[in-house]
Amino acid sequence: MKVVSNSYLNARVGAPSITTSNPSWLRPGDEIDIDSVGIGDTIEGNSIWYHATNNCYYWSGGIDNIEFEFPGADFSTLTAKEAVEVAINLKNFLFDRYYKKNYITGIGVGYKNDEPADGICMTFLVSQKTDQVTLIPEYFLFKGYRIPTDVKLSASAKTHHYDPTNKERCILADQGNPVHCGGRVLNGDKEICGTRTLFISKDEINYMLTCFHVVAMSEIVDSTDYFFGDLQAKKILFSASGKPFQVSKGALNSFFDYALTEITHQDMDNKFPHPFFTNTLIVDYYRKDELELGLRLYSFGATSGPQTGIINHVSFDVDLMAHDTIRSYKGLIRTTKISEPGDSGSPVVGVNGKLIGYVVGGVETASETDDTCSYLIPWYNVADQLDFKIINV
């Protein structure tokens, strides 16, 4: 099969890797004849490479041809990590074509039908069934591979804060001094309740982190607004003591939803109160390349307390209803249901006690084709931006 380069592209000999020798290169518009498709070094999120009849390998990101199937390139034979990476690359390629069109409210990568045995696919969430929705094909052809799809009729997803006057619950994380992550936090007016995520340090100042939409949503005028920076005169309360703390920084956009409150280690620590763990401190987190579908997880929320679940989707772009407005979140982790209203900010860890992320919302009512679920902001997103350290106390 003949394909055309779209840039200056090195030829690699011996393996699809940037570490092997490159005896020649292609110029934009050059044509080569490929005889196989495979997986190699990841460049800019793309790990698909082509082998040409001249016995050289070429990275697919430098080739114009995209939507085609190549004989022998079997998506089902890829490792889970390889398949996820390829499907995420496809999702990013198709995003503008499908997202927020024809009642599509979310796109992610994960298990078809939420069942590991059914393999990995690209999942579409839709708010209602229409003739346009049926235009989503059963599979996409992408750089040689045939990648299956899954279409789920999904109920509306919402951020998981709540009005504490409607629901009160005392949990272990709020008992004693200092209080632990996973306990309740209220905004200064006691109108909104959420969960404490973690105790961190940045620029020699100690902070407690929770969701922006829990404690600082008054900074946002409408659903198109974004925020990043300092917050003034915002106060929150820990429900255990009623002691006020100052919210000083925060961010709310498609990738971030956090607020930072200055505190001391006498007020809070990172002890994870889930009964599966014994006096475990959260001291580390999963990097992006360490997370896997099917990973068992443990959470602790101010409403639901200790919960257990698994990751069934990653890189999910989805709409969440937040304070009567719809906001678009990107790159979320989708899990089995581990949260309820009041759990926004709940820390979520793996079996080894490493932090996966924190709850931002979920779906509470199952639909005809979709189960309830929770959505997490992955901690590596926050860590990459904040450049903080997790306090080991």
Protein Blocks (a to p, Z undefined) as FASTA:
>chain_A
ZZddfbdcdddehiacfkbccfbdcdehiacddfbdcddddeehiabdcddfkopacdfk
lpfblbdcdehiafklpcfklmmmmmmmmmmmmmmmmgopahiabdcdddehhiaknopa
dddddfbdcfklmmpcfbdceehiacddddddddddddfbddfkloccddfklgcjddde
hiacddfkopaccddfbdcdeehiacddddfklmmmmmpmblmbccedddehiacddfkl
opacddfbdcddfkbccddddddfklpccbdfbfkbghiacfbdcdfklpcghiacdddd
fklmpaddddfbehiacdddeehiacddehiacdddfbdehiaoiacddfkopafbdcfb
dcfbdcfkbccddddddfklmmmmnopadddZZ
